[in-house]
Amino acid sequence: MSVARQVVVEADGGSRGNPGPAGYGAVVIDPATGEPLAETAEYIGVATNNVAEYRGLIAGLTAAKALFPDAGEALRVHVRMDSKLVVEQMSGRWKFKHPDMKPLAARAAAILPPSSVTYEWIPRAQNKHADRLANEAMDAGRDGRQWEASASTAALDPPSARTPGTPSPVQGPPGDQAAGAARARTALAAARGTAAPAADALFSLAEEPAESGGEPAESGGEPTDAHPAPQQSAGAPQTGWGAAPDLGAPATLVLLRHGETALTPEKRFSGSGGTDPELSAVGRGQAERAAEHFAALGTVQEIISSPLRRCRETAVAVAARLGLDVRIDESLRETDFGAWEGLTFGEVRERYGDDLTAWLASPDTAPTGGGESFAEVAERIAAARDRLVARYAGRTVLLVTHVTPIKTFVRLALGAPPEALFRMELSAASISTVAYYGDGNASVRLLNDTSHLR
């Protein structure tokens, strides 16, 4: 019987022009020691980034198989790449929309049994070795030669100080508390000159869970003023400091408000009972910048939109850049503002002063003319939240929606009172993020971020 062998493959590809002169690089790594076991790179002529990345994957898997030709199905390969496209398509979660990718994916899938290979997306900064190999290959092609292993300087980073048998640091999507805690433990252990704690002692350190409201554990710093966690009743969600079960990766909802319409700069009520306006020229530009932002991050795995036109147009702009489909969810529609649709706040006060005062005073009061109360919106959003969190546990989902739904997601996550809706600013095309953990806790990661629009 073959002895099980485990290796990590890190691969990358690049094109200087897309399409343009292209190359790939891949390295096979011992997960216990961090030592590179094999390197490969090649200049492949004119190609696109995606083709080069797939060629890097193929080369990495081929190199891993060549290292252990007799391992058979006992060989386990964990692939780490900063190409979201390759990782998601090879994992079976994304469709193939470009015909050139299908034969490359089929070549990669045929190298090893599908059950022997797992895939993980990592940020580019964590894929430096393979990135350097790919650039070396492209530099060689520029000079009219092929890459040679003997001349490579890609392995610039020293191997990990982890001893054999020490678990590799956990990775995960944005907002993954377990991954951040693992990185913090590794950093602390390195500073003390000791091995990182074993997997059965993951929460033995005094760490600050992301829900506590302090700096996330990814900072790697030792928390200050730590206190024991208060006693909690059985079954109650864990909060604050102290030991907690490994909750795994959260469901991360990225909340994108739609781009501007003609009504937005005039501060007019624009809900689900009005004219359903389209994006303005400014709004379309905002949607494109949001699309560029999410394409650069590479973290969004699904896109869900309100049925209203301004959201659908924003969502389609992002989806086109990410190669994803857009699902419509009626629950994400904006509040129905009744007779106030299209009016400014001042105009509503002039015409429906008493109704406006009552609406501001109580979440149970609906706008004039049979609109929707904030209490009704909260009930709708809470049901949508529960459904989405259950369906997308461990995944990052972009919800393209409106002011009131986004504020309601955030308010419910914070456990804030209904009047908190009037204490939040939410700009057009802004981004907010909430992560939901398996124990029922929620963590607000971002609110009204517009840095991508500047």
N, C-alpha and C positions, 0 to 999 in steps of 0.2 A: 504494500500500500504506500502510495506516495506521501511524503511529508509535506504538510501545508506550507507554502511560501507566500509571504505578503510583501508587496512592493508598492511604492507610490510613483506614479508617472506625472510629471509636470510638463506641459507642452504649450507651445505658442507659435504663432505665425504672424507675418506682417507683410504689407505691401506699400511701397513708397510711391503712391499715386492712386491706388485702389480703383481700377487695376493699374499695376505698375511693376517694377522689379520687386520680386517677392522671394521670401525664404521662410524656413521654419526651423524650430529648435525643440528638442525634447531631452529630458533627463530622467533616468530611473534612479530612485532613491530608496535606501534602506530606511523604513519608517522608525526603527528602533534607535538608530545611531545618527540619522541625518546624512550619512555618507552617500555621495553619488556613486552609483554602480555602473552606469553607462551614460554616455552623452551621444547625441546625434544631431546633425544639422545639415541643411542643404539649400542651395540657391536653386530655385525652380523656374526662373525666367519670369515672364509677365503673367501675373495672376491677381486675383482679388484677395483681400484680407481673409475672407471666409474660406476660400480654397486653401490658402496657406495654413490656416489654423487646423483645418481637417487633415492636411498632409502632416502637420506636426503630431496630431493625435495618432495617425496611422503609424508614423515612424516610432513614436514612443511605445505603443502597444507591441509593435514588432520587436523592438529592442528588449522589452521585458520578457517576451516569449523566448527570445534567443538566449537570454541569460539562464533560463531554467527549462531547457527543451524537454526534459523528462518529467516535469511536474504535472503536466496534463491539467485536469480539472482541479488539482490541488493548488494551483497558482491563483492568488487573489490580487487583483490590481485595482488600486484606488487612483483614479485620474483626477487631477486638479488643473483647471484651466481658467483663464480670465475671459474666455469667450462664452458669454451667456448663450449664444445661438447654438454652439456645438454641444455644450453641456445639456441644455434643455432638449435638443433634438435627439441626442443619443440616449437620453433618459426616457424618451417617449412622451414627453409632455408638450412639445411644440411640433407643429406640422411643418412639412417641407414645402416652402413656397417657391423656391428657386430650383429648377431641374438639375443644376450642376451639383447640388449638395447631396442628392439621393445616392448616386453611385459611390461617392466618397464615404458617406455614412455606411453604406453596405460593405465597403472594403474594410472599414474599421470594425464593424460588428462581426466580420467573419474571422478575425485574427484569433480571438479567444472566445470560449463559450460565454454567452450573455450573462449568465449567472456569476461569472468570475470577475466581472468588471463593474465598478461603481463610479459615479461621477459627482464632482463637487465644483461649484463656481467659487473662485477666489478673486479678490481685488488684484489689479495688475501689480501693485506694490509687493504682493506676496508671490509673484511669479517671475522674480527677477532673473533667476538662472536660465530658464527657458527663453525669456525675452532677450537676454544677452546672446544666447546661442543663435536665435533667429536673426538678430542684427549682425552678428559675425558672418552669418551665411550671406546676408544681403550685401555686406561690405565686400565679401569675397567675390560675389557676382559682379559688383561694380568694377572690380579690378581685373575682371576676366579670368577668374579662377574659381575653384570649388573650395568649400570649407574643409579644413583638416583638423582633426581632433588634437594632433600634437601641438598645434599653434594656438589652441583655444585658451582664453583667460576668463571664460564665463563663470567658472566656479570660484568667484571672488569671496563669497561669504563663507566663514568657517563653518564646519559641520556643527550640528546641534550638540550641546553639552549633555543632553539626556543620556542616561545609561541605557543599555539594552533592556528591553522589557518595560520601560517607562511609557505610558500611553502618550500618543501624539496629542498636541493641543487640539481641543475641539474647535471646529469651525461652524459658522451658522450665518443666517441672514441678519440684516440689521435688526437690532432689538432683541437678539438672542441672548438671554441672560446666562444660560449655561456656557455658551461659547466665551462670553466676556469674562466670566468667573474663571474659566480654565486658563485663559491667557494671563489673567492677573496672578493666578497661582504659579504659573510657569515663571513669570517675571520675578515674583517674590522668592521663589526657590533658587533662581539663578543668582539673585543678589545675596542670598545667604550661603551660596555654595553647596546647596543640597539638591537632591532629586525632587521633582514635583510630586505632590501627594498622589497616592494611588487613587484609582477610580472610586473605591468604596469610601473615600474620605473627602469627597468633592466639596462638601460644605462645612468642613471642620474649622476653617479659618474664619476670623471675624470679618466677613465681607459684607458690602452694602449691596443688596439686591437692587436692580434698576427701579423697582417700584418705589423705593424709599424717597426718591426725589433728589438725591445727591448726584455726584458725578458717576457715570456708568463705570462698571467694573473694568471696561476695556482700558481705562486710563492706566492701569497697572500699578497705581499708587496704593500705599497702605492707608485704609480709612482712618480718620481721626475722630476722637470723642465717641468711640464705639460703646454701645450699651447692650446688655443682654436683651433679647426679644421678650416682649411681654407674653405672659401666659395667654393662650387662646383656646377657645372651646374647640372640641373635636369637630372636624369638618369645616371649620371657618377658614377663609382664605388667609394665607400667610401675608403679613405686612411688616415693613420695617426691617430691622436687623435680625440676624440669627440664622440658625440652621433651617433648611427647607428641603423638601424633596427635589430631585432633579426634574424640573418641569418641562424640559425639552424646548424646542424652538417654538416661539409664539406664532400666532396668526397676526401678521402685520398688515394693517389697513392704512394705505397711503391715500390721503384725502386731498384731491385736487379740485379746487373751485374752477369752474369754467372761465374762459376768457371773456373780455368785455363784449357787451352788446351796445347798441345805441342808447339804451336806458341806463346802463351802469354809471357813467360819469355824472348823470343828472340825479343820481340817488333816488330813482323811482322804484316803487314796489313792483317786482317782477317775479311772480310765482308761477304756479301750475295752472292758474285759472285765467291767464291773460292771453297775450297775442303770440306767445312762443317765439320770441325774436331770434334771429340768427346772430352769429358773431360779427362784430364790426371788423374793419381792416386792422385796428389795433388788437382786437381780440384774436384774430387769426395769427398775428405775429406773436402774441403771448403763447398761444397754443403750440406754435412751432418751437419757441424757446423752451417750453416745458418738455416737448418731445426730445429736443437735443439733450436736456438735462437728464432725463430718464434713460436715454440711450447711453450716455456716458457712465451712469451709475451701474446699469446692467443688473438691477435687483428685482425689477417688476416681473412677475410671472403670469399674472392674469390682469385683464382690464374689464371693469364693469362700469356701466354708465347709467345715469338718469335717462329717462326716455325723451326729455326735452331737448330741442334742437341744439341749443348752445352747448350743452354737455356732449351730445353725440358728435358734434363737429370737433370739439376739443379732444375727445377720446379717440376719434379716427386719426387725428394728426399724430397723436402719440403712438397709436397702434401701428401706423404705417412705418414709423421708425424702428419699432421693436419687432415687427413681424408677427404680431399677435392679432387675434380676433377680439371684437368688442361684444360683450354680453350686455343686454339691457335689463335693468331691474327697476320695476315700477316703484319700489319702496324708496328709491333714492331721489324721487321728484321733489321739487321745492314746495313749500307751503302754498296752499291756495289762499290768496289774500282777498278774495271776495271782491267787494265794490272798490277796494283800494288799489286794485291792479292798475298800473300805469301812472299813479299819482305820486307826488313827492310827500314827504312827511308833513311839510307845512300845509300842503293842499288837503291832506287828510284831516289835520287838526282844524282847519277852517270849516270843512264840510261835515265832519263826523267827530267833533271834539269829545263828546261824552263817550262815544264808543272807543275812541283811541285811548282815553284815560283808563277805561275799564280793562282794555286789552293789555296795557302796560302794567296794570296792577295784579293781574291774575293770569296764569298760564291756561286756565280753563275757559277763558273768554276768546271767542272767535272774532275775526274781523267782520265788519259790516257786510251784510248780504250773504251770509251762509258760508263764510270762509272756514279755514281750518285753524283750530287752536294749537298753541304750542304743546299742550298736553297730548293732543291727538298725534302731533308730529313725533313727540318723544316715544309714544307707544309704537308707532310704525317703525321708527329707527331702531328701537331696542329689539324688536322682533327681527329686523333685518340683520342687526349686529349678531345676534345669537345664531342665526342661520349661517351667516358668512363665516363666523369664527369656527363653527363646527365643521364646515365644509373645507376651509382652507387652513386648517391647523398646520403650522410649520411653514407656511408659504407667505409670500409678499404679494398683496393684491392692490391694484390701483383702482380707487373708486372716484369717478369723475361726477361731481354732484354740485350742490348749491350751498349758499350761506347757512340757512337754517339747519339742514341735515348735518353739515360739518360741525357747526357749533354744538349741535345736540350730541353727536358722537363724543366730542371732547368733554362736554358737560357731564355726560353720564360716566365717562371714564374717570373723571376727577371726583365724582360724587358731589358735584356742586349743585346749588339750588337753581330753580328755573330762571331767576333773575340774572344768573351769570351769562345768559345769552346776550344781554345788553352790555356786558363788560368786555366783550371780545371784538377786536377788529379783524376783518377777514377780507383781504384784497382780492381783486380779480386774478385768476390763475395762480393763487397762492397755494402752498403745500403745507399740510398738517399731517401728522402721523401718530397712530395709536397702536401699541402692541398688546395683544391679549394672550395671557398665559393659561396653562391647563388648570390652575387652581382657582380661576375666576378673577384674578387680579388683572388690571389694565394699567398700562404705563404710557403716558403722553410723551412722545418723543420730540414733537415739533409742532409749532403753531404759527400759521401765517408767514411762512418763509417765502420771500419774494426775491432772494438773492439771484436766482436763475434768470430773472427778468432784467437785471441791470447790465 
